[in-house]
Amino acid sequence: MKRTILLLITLIFLGLNAAQAQFILVSGYVTNEVNGDPVANHDVFIMTDDTNAYFSTVQTFPNGYYVDTIPSGGSPIAYVTISTNDICYFLVHDTTIYNPGSQVSADFEICVDSLPGQCQADFYYIPDSTDQNTINFFDISSSTGGIDSWFWDFADGTSSTLQNPVHTFASAGTYEVCLTITANAGACTSTLCTFITINPSGNLCQADFYYVIDTTANNTGYFYDLSTPAGSVDSWFWDFADGTTSTLQNPVHTFAAAGTYDVCLTITADSLSCTSTLCYSVTITPGVPVCQAAFYYVIDSSATDMVYFYDQSTPVGMIDTWTWDFGDGNTSSLQNPVHTYDNPGTYQVCLTILADSMTCTSTACQSVEIIIQVNYQLGGNVFAGIYQLDAGLATAYKMISGAIAETFTATFDTLGYYMFYPMVSADYYVKAEPTQNSSFFGYYMPTYFGNTATWDEAVMISLNQNVYTADINLIPISQNPGGDGQIAGTIMQENQDFSGVPAEGVQFMLSDDAGEFVGLTYSNEYGYFNFSNLAFGTYQLYAEVTGLQMVPGTFILSEENSMISNINMIMTETEIYFGPTGIEAPDNVAVGRIYPNPVRDKLRFNISLVDPTEITIRILGQLGQTLQQETMLVRENQTIELNTGELGQGLYILEIFSSQGYRATHRFVKL
C-alpha cells in the first residue's frame, strides 16, 4: 500500500501505552493559514498501521471540522496518521500519533488562496489478497477546479483512463506506474509516478513501508516497515539512494541534501523462499525548522488589572527562551508570567520564543482588554427632624436596566453618617430607616435619598466619583386622631417559584387625605397586615418593595363602613397590585367582570346597586399616573361603558370605588 509523501509534518510522540478502546475518535479543524477562516469540503485522509489496515477519506464540514471513528477490533493500534493536502503548493500536511488513546485530534492550517490552473496527481494502491499480480489503484488527486481526465501508464505496455482502475501484471518485476491528470478545463496537467514490485508467482511475501519526513530535524526521515506476512520476514535491506544503506527493520536516516531519492526496501523471508523489493520516491525539501509561539491568558476576577499568561508554544520541551512584551512598556522572560497593568485600555501582548536547537524563532500576539474597576465611596448624613439619626440601617440598591442587580447595607456612626465602600460606578437608590434600638423608631418612615417614601419617586445617584453628601431627611409619621376604623388584608406571592405563598416582611404605609403618613407596618408570616384605631376619613394604602411597581389604593372609612379587613394583594416579580376582586363589596354594591379584555375601543362592566350610589372610575398607567377619571351617580343595575380608543397599546389598571368604602381593581390590556 502506497504511503503519501509527508511534508510540513508535526510529529507527536506521546510515549504512552494507553489501553486501547474499542474505537478511536479522530477529529480536528482545517483552517486558512492566512486569516483562520474554516476550510469547508476539504479532504482529510486517516489511516492506521497495517495490523488494523484502516484507511478513510472524510470531508470537513462548513465550520472546517472533520470527524471519523476508527474501529480497533480489539487489536492494539500502533499509530494513526492524519493528513491533508495544501491547495496552493500541493504539499501534504501530516500528523502521526503513536500509541493513541480513545481520542486523537489534529488541526491543520493550509494555504487556500491558490492560483488558477493548479492541480496535483496522487494515488495509492493495494495488492489483491488472492492474486499478487493484481493491483487495486485509488486516485486521491486534487485540483483547484474539477479533474477532467485520468491516464494511467502501468509500464507494461498497457494503460487505463478510469479514475480507480484494477490492473493485473503479466509477470513479476518492478514497474514505474504513472498517473497523469488533466484538470481545470485543461488548464492544468500533473503526473505522479511510483515504483511497484510484483513478486514471482507463488511468492508469499510483499515488501512495504511508509515514511515521514521530520522538517524539525534537518531532513531526517523515519522509515517504518509494513512488509507481509508480519513475523515471517528474516531480513531487511534499505537503500536510501544516497550511497548509504541500513539493515534495521525501522531505520531513521538523515539525508545530506535536499532532493528526490528512490528509496528501496528489500526483504527476505527464508521460510517462504521469498524475496520482495519496493521502492518509493522520497522528496526532501529544504525548510525552516518548525516552532510556533502560542499562549492564552486569564484576567483575575478579583483584581481586573492583574493578568495570568500561560505559554502554549510548541514543540514542548525544545524552547529555550520566552520574551513577553505586555504592550505597556514592560517585559518578562518567564515562561508563565503574571502582570499587573496600571491603567485601563487595550494592550497588544506579544510572546516571542527561541528554540536554539532548531534555529527557530516565532512570535504570537493577542489583544488584551483591561477594564480596571475603580471603587468609590458613597455616604451621607441622615436626619430625624433637627437631629441626626442615632441608630439605623442604610441600604443601597444597584440598578441595571431598571432592575436591582445587587443590594448593599451599611450602619451609622454616632453622628448619624452612613458610608458604602467599595462601590463600583453604577446607578443606585439609597434608603435609610431607624432600627429598633433608635429613639426615633416608630416616629419616622424609611426614606429614600430624595426625601420620599417610595422608590419610584426617589432620586437616583449615578456614581462616577466619590459622593459624601447623599443626605436624607427622614419623613415623620403623623399622629392619627384615632378611632374605630380598620384597614387590613393579606399579600401573596405569585411568580415562577411561588404561587399563593404569603409574602412576609412587605412594608405597608398609610397616608391620610392630606398626604401625611399616619401608619407603618410589615406583613407577618401569613402575609397579613393591619392598621387599626383609625379615624374615619380617606386613606391611601401603599405596599413598598424597592424595584416593584405599585399603584396605591384609596380607601374610605366611615360610620357605615368602619372596617375594611379583607384586602387582597398580589406580589409578582415586577409589581404589586390589588387582587382580581379587590375589596369585597358592601352588600349594596356588586361589580361584574370587565369585558372585552384585551380591549380596542370600548371597555364595559356591569354594576348592581341597592341604592343610588356615587361611583368614581379611574384608569391608571403602569406607573400610577391617572389617565382618565370620572364620577357618576349609578342607579340600580347598569352597564358602564368607557372609551379606550385614545389609549396606547399596553397594560392598564381600572379602579372603581365609592364613598361608602367599596373599591375594586382590575387590569386590562389595550390592543
C-alpha positions as CSV (number, residue, x, y, z in Angstrom):
1,M,0.0,0.0,0.0
2,K,1.4,3.4,-1.0
3,R,2.1,5.9,1.7
4,T,1.9,9.6,0.6
5,I,4.9,11.9,1.0
6,L,4.5,13.8,4.2
7,L,5.8,17.3,4.3
8,L,5.4,20.2,6.9
9,I,4.9,17.5,9.5
10,T,4.3,17.7,13.2
11,L,5.4,14.5,15.0
12,I,3.7,13.9,18.3
13,F,5.5,11.1,20.2
14,L,3.2,10.6,23.2
15,G,5.2,7.6,24.6
16,L,2.0,6.4,26.3
17,N,0.8,2.8,26.5
18,A,-2.8,3.7,26.9
19,A,-5.3,1.0,27.0
20,Q,-6.9,0.6,23.6
21,A,-10.6,1.5,23.3
22,Q,-13.0,-0.4,21.0
23,F,-12.8,2.6,18.7
24,I,-10.8,5.8,18.3
25,L,-12.5,9.1,17.7
26,V,-10.4,11.2,15.3
27,S,-11.3,14.9,14.9
28,G,-9.9,18.4,14.2
29,Y,-10.2,21.5,12.2
30,V,-8.8,22.7,8.8
31,T,-8.4,26.5,8.6
32,N,-7.0,29.1,6.3
33,E,-3.4,29.8,7.4
34,V,-3.8,33.5,6.5
35,N,-7.0,34.5,8.4
36,G,-8.1,31.4,10.4
37,D,-11.3,31.0,8.4
38,P,-12.6,27.4,8.2
39,V,-11.9,25.4,5.0
40,A,-15.1,23.5,4.1
41,N,-15.5,20.4,1.9
42,H,-11.8,19.6,2.1
43,D,-10.5,16.0,2.1
44,V,-8.7,14.7,5.2
45,F,-7.0,11.2,5.0
46,I,-6.9,8.9,8.0
47,M,-5.0,5.6,8.2
48,T,-3.5,3.2,10.7
49,D,-0.8,0.6,10.8
50,D,-1.3,-2.4,8.6
51,T,-2.2,-4.7,11.5
52,N,-5.5,-3.0,11.5
53,A,-5.3,-1.8,7.9
54,Y,-7.7,1.1,8.1
55,F,-7.9,3.9,5.5
56,S,-10.6,6.6,5.3
57,T,-11.2,9.9,3.5
58,V,-13.5,12.3,5.2
59,Q,-14.5,15.9,4.3
60,T,-14.6,18.9,6.5
61,F,-18.0,20.5,7.5
62,P,-18.8,24.2,6.7
63,N,-17.1,25.1,10.0
64,G,-13.9,23.3,9.0
65,Y,-14.4,20.5,11.4
66,Y,-13.9,16.8,10.4
67,V,-14.5,13.7,12.4
68,D,-14.1,9.9,11.9
69,T,-14.3,6.8,14.0
70,I,-11.6,4.0,13.7
71,P,-12.8,0.6,14.9
72,S,-9.9,-1.1,16.8
73,G,-11.4,-4.6,16.6
74,G,-9.8,-5.3,20.0
75,S,-6.3,-5.2,18.4
76,P,-3.8,-2.5,19.6
77,I,-3.3,0.3,17.1
78,A,0.3,1.3,16.9
79,Y,-0.2,4.7,15.2
80,V,-2.8,6.9,13.5
81,T,-1.7,9.1,10.6
82,I,-3.9,12.1,9.7
83,S,-3.0,14.1,6.6
84,T,-4.5,16.7,4.2
85,N,-3.3,18.4,1.0
86,D,-2.2,22.0,0.8
87,I,-4.2,23.6,-2.1
88,C,-1.6,26.2,-3.1
89,Y,1.6,24.2,-3.2
90,F,0.3,20.6,-3.1
91,L,2.3,19.8,0.0
92,V,0.9,17.3,2.4
93,H,0.3,18.3,6.0
94,D,0.5,15.3,8.3
95,T,0.3,14.3,11.9
96,T,1.2,10.9,13.2
97,I,0.1,9.9,16.7
98,Y,1.7,6.8,18.3
99,N,0.0,4.6,20.9
100,P,-3.3,6.6,20.5
101,G,-5.9,6.6,23.2
102,S,-9.6,6.7,22.7
103,Q,-9.5,10.2,21.1
104,V,-6.9,11.9,18.9
105,S,-7.0,15.3,17.4
106,A,-5.1,17.1,14.6
107,D,-5.7,20.7,13.4
108,F,-4.3,21.9,10.0
109,E,-3.6,25.4,8.8
110,I,-3.3,25.3,5.0
111,C,-2.9,27.7,2.1
112,V,-6.2,28.0,0.2
113,D,-5.6,31.1,-2.0
114,S,-4.3,29.1,-4.9
115,L,-3.6,30.4,-8.4
116,P,-5.9,29.3,-11.4
117,G,-4.7,26.1,-13.2
118,Q,-3.1,24.3,-10.2
119,C,-3.5,20.6,-9.7
120,Q,-1.6,17.6,-8.3
121,A,-1.8,13.9,-9.3
122,D,-1.7,11.5,-6.4
123,F,-2.7,7.9,-5.7
124,Y,-2.2,4.8,-3.6
125,Y,-2.6,1.1,-4.3
126,I,-3.4,-2.2,-2.6
127,P,-2.3,-5.6,-3.9
128,D,-5.2,-8.1,-4.3
129,S,-5.2,-10.6,-1.4
130,T,-6.0,-13.5,-3.8
131,D,-3.7,-12.6,-6.7
132,Q,-0.3,-11.0,-6.0
133,N,-0.1,-9.8,-9.6
134,T,-3.4,-7.8,-9.4
135,I,-3.2,-4.3,-8.0
136,N,-6.1,-2.0,-7.0
137,F,-5.3,1.6,-7.7
138,F,-7.1,4.5,-6.0
139,D,-6.9,8.1,-7.2
140,I,-6.5,10.8,-4.5
141,S,-5.5,13.7,-6.8
142,S,-6.5,17.3,-6.0
143,S,-7.1,20.5,-8.0
144,T,-8.4,24.0,-7.6
145,G,-11.2,23.1,-10.0
146,G,-12.6,19.8,-11.3
147,I,-10.5,16.9,-12.6
148,D,-11.3,16.3,-16.3
149,S,-9.4,13.0,-17.1
150,W,-7.1,10.4,-15.7
151,F,-4.4,8.5,-17.6
152,W,-2.6,5.5,-16.0
153,D,0.6,4.1,-17.5
154,F,1.3,0.7,-15.9
155,A,4.8,0.5,-17.5
156,D,4.0,-2.9,-19.1
157,G,2.6,-1.6,-22.4
158,T,-0.9,-1.1,-21.0
159,S,-2.9,1.9,-19.8
160,S,-6.3,2.9,-18.4
161,T,-8.4,6.1,-18.3
162,L,-10.5,5.0,-15.3
163,Q,-10.3,7.0,-12.1
164,N,-9.7,3.9,-9.9
165,P,-8.6,1.0,-12.1
166,V,-7.7,-2.6,-11.2
167,H,-4.7,-3.9,-13.2
168,T,-3.2,-7.4,-13.4
169,F,0.5,-7.5,-14.4
170,A,1.5,-10.4,-16.6
171,S,4.8,-11.2,-14.9
172,A,6.9,-10.4,-11.9
173,G,9.1,-7.3,-11.8
174,T,9.4,-3.7,-10.8
175,Y,7.1,-1.3,-12.7
176,E,7.1,2.5,-12.5
177,V,3.4,3.2,-12.6
178,C,2.4,6.8,-13.5
179,L,-0.9,8.7,-13.2
180,T,-1.4,11.8,-15.3
181,I,-4.4,14.0,-14.7
182,T,-5.9,16.9,-16.6
183,A,-7.8,19.5,-14.6
184,N,-9.4,22.9,-14.6
185,A,-10.8,22.6,-18.1
186,G,-7.4,21.7,-19.5
187,A,-5.5,24.5,-17.7
188,C,-3.5,22.1,-15.5
189,T,-1.7,18.8,-16.1
190,S,0.1,16.8,-13.4
191,T,1.9,13.5,-13.3
192,L,3.0,11.3,-10.3
193,C,5.0,8.0,-10.7
194,T,5.6,5.3,-8.2
195,F,7.6,2.0,-8.3
196,I,5.5,-1.1,-7.8
197,T,7.2,-4.5,-7.3
198,I,5.3,-7.7,-8.5
199,N,6.8,-10.8,-6.9
200,P,7.3,-14.0,-8.9
201,S,4.2,-16.2,-9.0
202,G,3.9,-18.3,-5.8
203,N,6.0,-15.9,-3.7
204,L,4.1,-15.2,-0.5
205,C,5.9,-12.1,0.9
206,Q,5.5,-8.4,0.0
207,A,7.8,-5.6,0.9
208,D,6.0,-2.5,2.0
209,F,6.8,0.6,4.1
210,Y,5.9,4.1,4.8
211,Y,7.8,7.1,5.9
212,V,7.6,10.6,7.5
213,I,10.0,13.4,6.9
214,D,10.6,15.5,10.1
215,T,11.2,19.1,9.0
216,T,12.3,19.9,12.5
217,A,15.3,17.6,12.4
218,N,17.5,18.6,9.4
219,N,16.0,16.4,6.7
220,T,15.6,13.3,8.8
221,G,13.3,10.6,7.6
222,Y,11.6,7.9,9.8
223,F,11.1,4.7,7.8
224,Y,8.6,2.1,9.0
225,D,8.4,-1.5,7.7
226,L,5.0,-2.8,6.8
227,S,6.0,-5.9,5.0
228,T,3.9,-9.0,5.0
229,P,3.5,-11.6,6.3
230,A,4.4,-10.0,9.6
231,G,6.6,-12.2,11.7
232,S,8.0,-14.2,8.8
233,V,10.4,-11.7,7.4
234,D,14.0,-12.5,8.2
235,S,16.0,-9.6,6.9
236,W,15.6,-6.0,5.7
237,F,17.8,-4.1,3.4
238,W,17.2,-0.4,2.9
239,D,18.9,1.5,0.0
240,F,18.5,5.3,0.6
241,A,19.8,6.1,-2.9
242,D,22.4,8.5,-1.4
243,G,25.2,5.9,-1.0
244,T,24.0,4.7,2.4
245,T,22.1,1.6,3.5
246,S,20.6,0.0,6.6
247,T,19.6,-3.5,7.7
248,L,17.4,-2.3,10.5
249,Q,13.7,-3.0,10.3
250,N,12.7,0.6,11.1
251,P,15.7,2.9,10.4
252,V,16.0,6.6,10.9
253,H,18.0,8.3,8.2
254,T,19.2,11.8,7.6
255,F,19.8,12.9,4.1
256,A,22.8,15.1,3.4
257,A,21.0,17.4,1.0
258,A,17.6,18.3,-0.4
259,G,16.4,16.3,-3.5
260,T,14.4,13.3,-4.6
261,Y,15.6,9.8,-3.7
262,D,14.3,6.4,-4.8
263,V,14.4,4.6,-1.5
264,C,14.1,0.8,-1.8
265,L,13.3,-1.8,0.8
266,T,14.2,-5.5,0.0
267,I,13.0,-8.2,2.4
268,T,13.8,-11.9,2.6
269,A,11.6,-14.5,4.1
270,D,13.7,-17.6,4.2
271,S,11.0,-20.0,5.4
272,L,8.9,-18.9,2.4
273,S,11.8,-18.8,0.0
274,C,10.6,-15.3,-0.9
275,T,12.3,-12.0,-1.7
276,S,10.5,-8.8,-2.4
277,T,11.5,-5.2,-3.2
278,L,9.5,-2.0,-3.0
279,C,10.8,1.5,-4.0
280,Y,9.3,4.9,-3.2
281,S,10.4,8.3,-4.5
282,V,11.1,10.4,-1.4
283,T,11.4,14.1,-1.7
284,I,13.5,16.1,0.8
285,T,12.6,19.8,0.7
286,P,14.8,22.3,2.5
287,G,12.7,24.1,5.0
288,V,12.7,26.2,8.1
289,P,12.5,24.2,11.4
290,V,9.1,24.4,12.8
291,C,8.3,26.1,16.1
292,Q,5.2,28.1,17.0
293,A,4.6,30.6,19.7
294,A,1.2,30.5,21.3
295,F,-0.4,31.5,24.6
296,Y,-3.6,32.2,26.5
297,Y,-4.4,34.5,29.4
298,V,-6.8,34.8,32.3
299,I,-7.8,38.1,33.9
300,D,-8.0,37.9,37.7
301,S,-11.7,38.0,38.8
302,S,-10.9,39.9,42.0
303,A,-8.3,42.3,40.6
304,T,-9.2,43.1,37.0
305,D,-5.8,44.8,36.4
306,M,-3.9,41.5,37.0
307,V,-3.5,39.1,34.1
308,Y,-2.1,35.5,34.2
309,F,-0.3,34.5,31.0
310,Y,0.2,30.8,30.1
311,D,2.7,29.6,27.4
312,Q,1.3,27.1,24.9
313,S,4.1,27.1,22.4
314,T,5.4,24.1,20.5
315,P,7.3,21.9,20.4
316,V,7.1,21.4,24.1
317,G,10.5,20.8,25.8
318,M,12.5,22.3,22.9
319,I,12.0,26.0,23.7
320,D,15.0,27.8,25.2
321,T,13.8,31.4,25.9
322,W,10.5,33.3,26.2
323,T,10.2,37.1,25.8
324,W,6.9,38.7,26.7
325,D,6.0,42.3,25.7
326,F,2.9,43.4,27.6
327,G,2.3,46.4,25.4
328,D,2.7,48.9,28.3
329,G,6.5,49.2,28.2
330,N,7.0,46.2,30.5
331,T,8.5,42.8,29.6
332,S,9.2,39.4,31.1
333,S,11.4,36.4,30.4
334,L,9.4,33.9,32.5
335,Q,7.5,31.1,30.8
336,N,4.2,31.8,32.5
337,P,4.3,35.4,33.9
338,V,1.7,37.4,35.9
339,H,1.5,41.1,35.0
340,T,-0.4,44.0,36.6
341,Y,-1.5,46.9,34.5
342,D,-1.5,50.5,35.8
343,N,-4.2,51.8,33.6
344,P,-7.3,50.5,31.7
345,G,-7.1,50.1,27.9
346,T,-6.4,47.6,25.2
347,Y,-2.9,46.2,25.0
348,Q,-1.1,44.3,22.3
349,V,0.7,41.5,24.1
350,C,3.3,39.5,22.2
351,L,5.3,36.4,23.1
352,T,8.5,35.6,21.2
353,I,10.1,32.2,21.6
354,L,13.5,30.9,20.6
355,A,14.4,27.2,20.1
356,D,18.2,27.3,19.6
357,S,18.5,23.6,18.7
358,M,16.1,24.2,15.8
359,T,17.4,27.6,14.9
360,C,13.8,28.7,15.1
361,T,12.1,31.8,16.4
362,S,8.3,32.6,16.4
363,T,6.1,35.4,17.7
364,A,2.4,35.4,18.6
365,C,0.4,38.4,19.6
366,Q,-3.1,39.0,21.2
367,S,-5.1,42.0,22.2
368,V,-5.8,42.1,26.0
369,E,-8.5,44.5,27.2
370,I,-8.0,45.8,30.7
371,I,-11.1,47.3,32.5
372,I,-9.8,48.4,35.8
373,Q,-12.6,48.6,38.4
374,V,-12.5,51.9,40.2
375,N,-14.0,51.9,43.6
376,Y,-15.9,54.9,45.0
377,Q,-17.3,56.0,48.4
378,L,-21.0,56.8,48.8
379,G,-22.1,58.3,52.0
380,G,-24.3,61.0,53.7
381,N,-26.0,62.2,56.8
382,V,-29.4,61.1,57.9
383,F,-31.6,63.5,59.8
384,A,-34.7,62.9,62.0
385,G,-36.0,66.4,62.3
386,I,-33.3,68.6,63.6
387,Y,-31.4,65.6,65.0
388,Q,-29.0,63.2,63.3
389,L,-30.2,59.6,63.3
390,D,-28.7,57.7,66.3
391,A,-29.1,54.1,65.1
392,G,-30.3,52.8,61.8
393,L,-29.7,50.9,58.6
394,A,-28.9,52.3,55.1
395,T,-29.5,50.2,52.0
396,A,-28.0,50.9,48.6
397,Y,-29.7,49.3,45.5
398,K,-27.5,48.9,42.5
399,M,-29.8,49.3,39.4
400,I,-29.1,47.8,35.9
401,S,-31.6,48.2,33.1
402,G,-34.3,49.1,35.6
403,A,-33.8,46.1,37.9
404,I,-32.0,45.6,41.1
405,A,-28.6,43.9,40.4
406,E,-27.1,44.0,43.9
407,T,-28.0,45.2,47.4
408,F,-25.6,46.7,49.9
409,T,-26.2,47.6,53.6
410,A,-24.4,49.9,56.0
411,T,-24.9,51.1,59.6
412,F,-24.5,54.5,61.0
413,D,-21.7,56.0,63.1
414,T,-22.5,58.0,66.3
415,L,-23.0,61.2,64.2
416,G,-25.7,59.7,62.0
417,Y,-23.5,59.2,59.0
418,Y,-23.5,56.2,56.7
419,M,-20.8,55.1,54.3
420,F,-20.7,52.5,51.5
421,Y,-17.3,51.3,50.3
422,P,-16.1,50.0,47.9
423,M,-18.8,50.8,45.3
424,V,-18.3,50.5,41.5
425,S,-19.5,53.1,39.1
426,A,-23.3,52.4,38.6
427,D,-26.8,53.9,39.4
428,Y,-28.0,53.5,43.0
429,Y,-31.1,54.2,45.1
430,V,-30.3,54.7,48.8
431,K,-32.8,54.2,51.6
432,A,-32.3,54.9,55.3
433,E,-34.5,53.8,58.2
434,P,-34.3,53.8,62.0
435,T,-33.7,50.4,63.7
436,Q,-35.5,49.3,66.9
437,N,-32.7,50.5,69.1
438,S,-33.1,54.0,67.8
439,S,-35.0,56.6,69.8
440,F,-36.7,57.6,66.6
441,F,-38.0,54.1,65.7
442,G,-41.8,54.3,65.1
443,Y,-41.7,58.0,64.6
444,Y,-40.1,58.2,61.2
445,M,-40.6,56.4,57.9
446,P,-38.0,54.5,55.9
447,T,-37.0,57.2,53.4
448,Y,-35.1,57.3,50.2
449,F,-32.5,59.8,49.0
450,G,-34.6,62.5,47.5
451,N,-36.7,62.6,50.8
452,T,-39.5,60.3,49.6
453,A,-41.1,57.2,50.9
454,T,-41.5,55.4,47.6
455,W,-38.6,54.2,45.4
456,D,-40.2,55.3,42.1
457,E,-40.1,58.9,43.3
458,A,-36.6,58.6,44.8
459,V,-33.5,60.4,43.3
460,M,-31.1,58.0,41.6
461,I,-27.4,58.5,42.3
462,S,-25.2,58.0,39.3
463,L,-21.9,57.1,41.0
464,N,-18.9,58.1,38.9
465,Q,-16.9,59.8,41.7
466,N,-16.9,59.9,45.5
467,V,-20.1,61.2,47.0
468,Y,-20.1,62.2,50.6
469,T,-23.3,64.4,50.8
470,A,-26.1,62.0,49.8
471,D,-28.1,63.3,52.8
472,I,-31.6,62.0,53.7
473,N,-34.2,63.7,55.8
474,L,-36.5,61.1,57.3
475,I,-40.2,61.6,56.7
476,P,-42.1,61.8,60.0
477,I,-45.1,59.7,60.9
478,S,-48.0,62.0,61.8
479,Q,-50.3,61.1,64.7
480,N,-53.7,59.9,63.7
481,P,-56.5,61.3,65.8
482,G,-57.6,57.7,66.4
483,G,-61.0,56.0,66.1
484,D,-62.8,52.8,65.4
485,G,-61.6,52.4,61.8
486,Q,-59.5,49.5,60.4
487,I,-57.8,48.7,57.1
488,A,-56.3,45.2,56.9
489,G,-55.7,42.4,54.4
490,T,-53.2,39.9,53.1
491,I,-50.4,39.8,50.4
492,M,-49.5,36.7,48.5
493,Q,-46.6,35.9,46.1
494,E,-47.3,34.9,42.5
495,N,-44.3,34.1,40.4
496,Q,-42.4,31.2,38.7
497,D,-41.2,29.9,42.1
498,F,-44.2,30.6,44.4
499,S,-47.9,30.7,44.0
500,G,-50.3,31.6,46.8
501,V,-47.4,31.8,49.3
502,P,-47.7,34.5,51.9
503,A,-45.3,37.4,51.3
504,E,-43.7,38.1,54.7
505,G,-41.9,41.4,55.6
506,V,-43.5,43.6,53.0
507,Q,-43.6,47.3,54.1
508,F,-47.1,48.8,54.2
509,M,-47.6,52.5,54.6
510,L,-50.8,54.5,55.1
511,S,-51.3,58.2,54.3
512,D,-54.3,60.4,55.1
513,D,-56.2,62.8,52.7
514,A,-53.6,65.5,53.5
515,G,-50.8,63.3,52.2
516,E,-49.3,62.8,55.6
517,F,-48.1,59.3,56.6
518,V,-50.0,58.1,59.6
519,G,-49.1,54.4,59.7
520,L,-46.2,52.0,59.0
521,T,-46.3,48.2,59.4
522,Y,-45.0,45.0,57.9
523,S,-46.8,41.8,56.7
524,N,-46.3,38.8,59.1
525,E,-45.5,35.2,58.2
526,Y,-49.1,34.8,57.0
527,G,-48.8,37.8,54.7
528,Y,-51.3,39.7,57.0
529,F,-51.1,43.4,57.6
530,N,-53.3,45.6,59.8
531,F,-53.9,49.3,60.5
532,S,-56.3,49.8,63.4
533,N,-57.6,52.6,65.6
534,L,-58.0,54.8,62.6
535,A,-60.2,57.9,62.5
536,F,-62.8,58.0,59.8
537,G,-61.6,59.5,56.5
538,T,-59.9,58.8,53.2
539,Y,-56.6,56.9,53.1
540,Q,-54.0,55.8,50.6
541,L,-52.5,52.4,51.1
542,Y,-49.0,51.6,49.8
543,A,-47.1,48.4,49.6
544,E,-43.4,49.3,49.2
545,V,-40.8,46.9,47.8
546,T,-37.9,48.6,46.0
547,G,-37.9,47.8,42.3
548,L,-41.6,46.7,42.2
549,Q,-44.2,48.9,40.6
550,M,-47.2,49.6,42.7
551,V,-50.3,51.9,42.4
552,P,-51.6,52.9,45.9
553,G,-55.2,52.2,46.6
554,T,-57.8,54.7,48.0
555,F,-60.0,53.6,51.0
556,I,-62.7,55.5,52.8
557,L,-63.6,54.7,56.4
558,S,-67.0,56.0,57.7
559,E,-69.6,55.1,60.4
560,E,-71.3,52.9,57.8
561,N,-68.1,51.2,56.7
562,S,-65.6,51.4,59.5
563,M,-63.8,48.1,58.8
564,I,-62.1,47.2,55.5
565,S,-60.4,44.0,56.6
566,N,-60.2,41.7,53.6
567,I,-57.9,43.5,51.1
568,N,-56.3,41.0,48.7
569,M,-52.9,42.0,47.2
570,I,-50.6,40.1,44.8
571,M,-46.9,40.5,44.6
572,T,-45.1,39.3,41.4
573,E,-41.6,39.6,40.2
574,T,-42.2,43.0,38.7
575,E,-45.2,44.6,40.5
576,I,-47.7,44.6,43.4
577,Y,-51.3,45.0,42.7
578,F,-54.7,44.6,44.3
579,G,-56.3,41.2,43.7
580,P,-58.9,40.4,41.0
581,T,-61.8,41.3,43.2
582,G,-60.0,43.9,45.3
583,I,-62.0,44.6,48.5
584,E,-65.2,42.7,49.0
585,A,-68.0,45.0,48.1
586,P,-70.6,46.1,50.7
587,D,-73.8,44.3,50.4
588,N,-75.4,47.1,48.3
589,V,-72.7,47.1,45.6
590,A,-71.6,44.4,43.1
591,V,-69.4,44.8,40.0
592,G,-69.1,42.1,37.3
593,R,-66.0,41.3,35.2
594,I,-64.7,43.8,32.7
595,Y,-65.1,42.9,29.0
596,P,-63.7,42.6,26.4
597,N,-60.2,42.1,27.7
598,P,-58.0,42.7,25.8
599,V,-59.9,45.7,24.5
600,R,-59.7,48.0,21.5
601,D,-62.2,50.9,21.7
602,K,-64.9,50.3,24.3
603,L,-64.4,48.7,27.8
604,R,-67.6,47.6,29.7
605,F,-68.6,46.2,33.0
606,N,-71.9,45.7,34.8
607,I,-72.6,47.2,38.3
608,S,-75.5,46.4,40.6
609,L,-76.7,48.7,43.4
610,V,-79.4,48.5,46.0
611,D,-79.5,52.3,46.4
612,P,-78.3,55.1,44.1
613,T,-74.5,55.5,44.8
614,E,-71.8,57.9,43.6
615,I,-69.1,55.9,41.8
616,T,-65.6,57.1,40.8
617,I,-64.0,55.3,37.9
618,R,-60.3,55.8,37.2
619,I,-57.9,54.4,34.5
620,L,-54.2,54.4,35.6
621,G,-51.0,53.8,33.7
622,Q,-48.4,51.2,35.0
623,L,-46.5,54.0,36.8
624,G,-49.7,55.0,38.7
625,Q,-50.4,58.2,36.7
626,T,-54.2,59.0,36.2
627,L,-55.1,58.9,32.5
628,Q,-58.9,59.1,32.8
629,Q,-61.3,59.7,35.7
630,E,-65.0,60.4,36.0
631,T,-67.5,60.4,38.8
632,M,-71.1,59.4,38.2
633,L,-74.3,58.6,40.1
634,V,-75.3,55.0,39.4
635,R,-78.9,53.8,40.0
636,E,-79.6,50.1,40.4
637,N,-78.4,47.8,37.6
638,Q,-76.3,49.5,34.9
639,T,-73.7,48.7,32.2
640,I,-70.9,51.2,32.3
641,E,-69.0,51.9,29.0
642,L,-65.6,53.5,28.9
643,N,-63.9,55.0,25.8
644,T,-60.4,53.4,25.5
645,G,-59.7,54.3,21.8
646,E,-57.2,57.1,22.7
647,L,-55.1,54.9,25.0
648,G,-51.9,53.5,23.5
649,Q,-51.1,49.8,23.5
650,G,-50.1,48.3,26.8
651,L,-51.3,47.3,30.3
652,Y,-53.6,49.5,32.4
653,I,-55.3,49.5,35.7
654,L,-59.1,50.2,36.2
655,E,-60.1,51.4,39.7
656,I,-63.8,51.6,40.8
657,F,-64.6,53.0,44.3
658,S,-67.4,54.6,46.1
659,S,-67.9,56.9,49.0
660,Q,-69.3,54.0,51.1
661,G,-65.9,52.2,51.1
662,Y,-66.3,49.9,48.1
663,R,-63.2,49.5,45.9
664,A,-62.3,47.1,43.1
665,T,-59.2,47.0,40.9
666,H,-58.9,45.3,37.6
667,R,-56.1,45.1,35.0
668,F,-56.7,45.2,31.3
669,V,-54.7,45.1,28.1
670,K,-55.2,47.7,25.3
671,L,-54.6,46.4,21.8
